[in-house]
Amino acid sequence: MTGYERIMALCDGQRSKTPLMPITMMFAAAQFGIPYREYATDYEKLVAAQIFTAEKFHFDYVSSISDPAREAADLGAAIRFFDNQPPAIDESNALLSEKSVLKTLPFADPFRPGSRMFDRVQAAALFTEKVKGQLLIEGWVEGPCAESADLRGINHFMMDCMLDRDFVVELFEFVTENAIQFALAQVEAGADLIGVGDAAASLVGPKIYEEFVLPYEQRLINSIHAAGAKVRLHICGNTNRITHLMAKTGADLIDLDFMVDMKKARDAMGPKQILTGNIDPVKVLCNGTPELVYQKLKECRDAAGKRYIVAAGCEVPVGTPEANVRMMHHFARSGA
């Protein structure tokens, strides 16, 4: 059974060995021996690094995730680039520091040559050429909460959620449609699954999440499903208060960060939801021993049950011992 088949079998409710889908970005670039700036700006190098790392550690998928600034960059946000860390949005110069700018913004074209979004679309196409049907191909977009925070600035956006909800709705309408266009371009290029990163959603609390964020995550996920792809929802941070709502998004896979109680999440989300994670990526995976990695994965698997995918709570850190990453594969295939 290929990695692609293993993941799809789990999605379809069939029996298979546990899939292995850890997020690797800086880890993959380091494994391949290239500066992270090259990984995040050159789709050919990203694809090569992802395939190299997936084959070396027997992952079941490859991913085009690199940083949260692709959509924002193409919409005109100020982005800072670094040699050996991800590109970052300059929040001191937020694109929507003045709300009125939103009305003047056109959607970003995911097929514009030279754009950061098109670079990711090209990655999906190159993955398709090289590993289609062997490894599951994951594209990536920013979710409505995360992208709104990127464009507005996290502090201003949080204040908007309390003081100017009409503007939040207007902003969510815009960023969700932009994300749909970007996601569908990646599906058209061959992505089997789209990751939706909505990190800022862990900061808003259940009431705002249910009223504002959830409907737009649902719209985005429904559009991706209609195009024939699966969806992985990734919300970094402490989502214990909103796990029951995340289950309503319709995402096929839901990532859980390490501070989330896996047993409580399973109880909140029900038996059918596929859960991914959630060992501590630093304390356990990077700084622990292979034996500790195995123990903590077993605790996750015991709490999550059979509809579970092996991964860390978030990205595999640079410097993680190879023996610890290999232990993730050993656990996944052991049937423990």
Residue pairs with C-beta under 8 A, 6 or more apart in sequence:
1 9
1 16
1 17
2 133
2 134
2 135
3 19
3 20
3 54
3 59
3 60
3 61
3 134
3 135
3 136
4 60
4 61
4 132
4 133
4 134
4 135
4 136
4 137
4 192
5 16
6 16
6 17
6 19
6 60
7 19
7 21
7 60
7 61
7 136
7 193
7 309
8 136
8 192
8 230
9 15
9 16
10 16
10 18
10 19
10 274
10 307
10 309
11 230
11 252
11 253
11 274
17 332
17 333
17 335
18 301
18 308
18 309
18 310
18 331
18 332
18 333
18 335
19 60
19 61
19 309
19 310
19 332
20 58
20 59
20 60
20 309
20 310
20 311
20 328
20 329
20 332
21 59
21 60
21 61
21 136
21 232
21 253
21 276
21 309
21 310
21 311
22 59
22 310
22 311
22 312
22 316
22 325
22 328
23 63
23 65
23 234
23 311
23 312
23 314
23 315
23 316
24 31
24 50
24 53
24 59
24 63
24 315
24 316
25 36
25 39
25 65
25 66
25 67
25 86
25 315
26 36
26 39
26 84
26 85
26 86
26 315
26 317
26 318
27 53
27 315
27 316
27 317
27 318
27 320
27 325
28 39
28 49
28 50
28 52
28 53
29 35
29 36
29 38
29 39
29 49
30 318
30 319
31 49
31 52
31 53
31 56
32 39
32 45
32 48
32 49
32 52
32 53
34 45
34 49
35 83
35 84
36 82
36 83
36 84
36 85
36 86
37 81
37 82
37 83
37 84
37 87
38 45
39 45
39 46
39 49
39 66
40 46
40 66
40 67
40 81
40 86
40 87
41 81
41 87
41 116
41 119
42 119
43 64
43 119
43 120
43 122
43 123
43 126
44 126
46 64
46 66
46 123
47 62
47 64
47 123
47 126
47 127
47 130
50 62
50 63
50 64
50 127
51 62
51 127
51 130
51 131
51 135
53 59
54 60
54 61
54 62
54 131
54 135
57 322
57 325
57 326
57 328
57 329
58 329
58 333
59 135
59 329
60 135
60 136
61 135
61 136
61 137
61 138
61 193
62 127
62 131
62 135
62 136
62 137
62 138
63 138
63 140
63 195
64 120
64 123
64 124
64 127
64 138
64 139
64 140
64 186
64 191
65 138
65 140
65 195
65 197
66 86
66 120
66 140
67 86
67 87
67 88
68 86
68 89
68 142
68 146
68 150
68 197
68 199
69 77
69 79
69 86
69 87
69 88
69 89
69 116
69 150
70 116
70 117
70 119
70 120
70 142
71 108
71 116
71 117
71 141
71 142
71 147
71 150
71 175
71 178
71 179
71 182
72 79
72 89
72 95
72 142
72 147
72 150
72 151
73 79
73 87
73 115
73 116
74 108
74 109
74 110
74 112
74 115
74 116
74 117
75 95
75 105
75 108
75 151
75 178
76 95
76 105
77 89
77 90
77 94
77 95
77 150
77 151
78 89
78 90
78 93
78 95
79 87
79 88
79 89
79 90
80 87
80 88
80 89
80 90
81 87
82 88
89 150
91 153
91 154
94 151
94 152
94 153
94 156
95 101
95 151
95 152
96 102
96 151
96 152
96 153
96 156
96 171
97 152
97 153
97 156
99 164
99 167
102 167
102 170
102 171
102 174
105 174
107 174
107 177
107 178
107 181
108 115
108 117
108 178
108 181
108 182
109 115
109 117
109 118
110 117
110 118
110 120
110 121
110 181
110 182
110 185
110 186
111 118
111 121
111 185
112 118
117 182
117 185
120 139
120 140
120 182
120 186
121 185
121 186
121 189
122 189
124 137
124 139
124 186
124 187
124 189
124 190
124 191
125 189
125 190
127 135
127 137
127 190
127 191
128 137
128 189
128 190
131 137
132 190
136 192
136 193
137 190
137 191
137 192
137 193
138 191
138 192
138 193
138 194
138 195
138 232
139 183
139 186
139 187
139 189
139 191
139 193
139 194
139 195
139 229
140 186
140 194
140 195
140 196
140 197
141 179
141 182
141 183
141 186
141 194
141 195
141 196
141 197
141 220
142 150
142 175
142 179
142 196
142 197
142 198
143 179
143 196
143 197
143 198
143 201
143 213
143 216
143 217
143 220
143 233
143 235
144 172
144 175
144 176
144 179
144 198
144 213
144 216
144 217
144 220
145 198
145 199
145 200
145 201
145 204
145 213
146 197
146 198
146 199
146 200
146 201
147 175
147 178
147 179
148 157
148 168
148 171
148 172
148 175
148 200
149 157
149 158
149 200
151 171
151 175
152 160
152 171
154 200
154 203
157 168
157 200
158 203
158 204
160 167
160 168
160 171
161 168
161 204
161 208
161 212
165 212
168 212
169 212
172 212
172 213
172 216
173 216
176 216
176 219
176 220
179 196
179 220
180 219
180 220
180 223
180 224
183 194
183 220
183 223
183 224
183 227
183 229
184 223
184 224
184 227
186 194
187 194
187 224
187 227
187 228
187 229
188 227
191 229
192 229
192 230
193 229
193 230
193 231
193 232
193 252
193 253
194 224
194 229
194 230
194 231
194 232
195 231
195 232
195 233
195 234
196 217
196 220
196 221
196 231
196 232
196 233
196 234
196 251
197 234
197 235
197 236
198 213
198 217
198 233
198 234
198 235
199 234
199 235
199 236
199 237
201 209
201 213
201 217
201 235
201 239
201 242
202 235
202 236
202 237
202 238
202 239
202 242
202 257
203 237
204 212
204 213
205 241
205 242
206 241
206 242
206 245
209 242
209 245
210 242
210 245
214 245
214 248
214 249
217 233
217 249
217 251
218 248
218 249
218 250
221 231
221 233
221 249
221 250
221 251
222 250
224 230
224 231
225 231
225 250
230 252
230 253
231 250
231 251
231 252
231 253
232 251
232 252
232 253
232 254
232 255
232 276
233 246
233 249
233 251
233 253
233 254
233 255
234 255
235 242
235 246
235 255
235 257
236 257
236 314
237 257
237 259
238 257
238 259
238 260
239 246
239 256
239 257
239 260
240 259
240 260
240 261
240 264
240 265
243 256
243 260
243 264
243 265
243 268
243 269
244 268
244 269
246 254
246 269
247 254
247 268
247 269
247 270
247 273
252 274
253 274
253 275
253 276
253 309
254 269
254 273
254 274
254 275
254 276
255 276
255 277
255 278
255 311
255 313
255 314
256 262
256 265
256 275
256 276
256 277
256 278
256 313
257 277
257 278
257 313
257 314
258 277
258 278
258 279
258 280
258 281
258 283
258 284
258 312
258 313
258 314
259 313
260 277
260 278
260 313
261 303
262 275
262 277
262 278
262 299
262 300
262 303
262 304
263 303
265 275
265 304
266 273
266 275
266 303
266 304
266 305
269 275
271 305
271 307
272 307
273 307
274 307
274 308
274 309
275 304
275 307
275 308
275 309
276 308
276 309
276 310
276 311
277 300
277 311
277 312
277 313
278 300
278 311
278 312
278 313
279 285
279 293
279 296
279 297
279 300
279 312
279 313
280 296
280 312
280 313
281 312
281 313
281 314
281 315
281 316
281 317
281 320
282 317
284 292
284 293
284 296
284 312
285 293
285 312
285 316
285 317
285 320
285 324
285 325
285 328
286 316
286 317
286 319
286 320
286 321
286 324
288 296
288 324
289 324
290 321
290 323
290 324
290 326
290 327
293 324
293 327
293 328
293 331
294 327
294 330
294 331
294 336
297 310
297 327
297 328
297 331
297 336
298 331
298 336
300 308
301 308
301 310
301 331
301 336
310 328
310 331
310 332
311 328
316 325
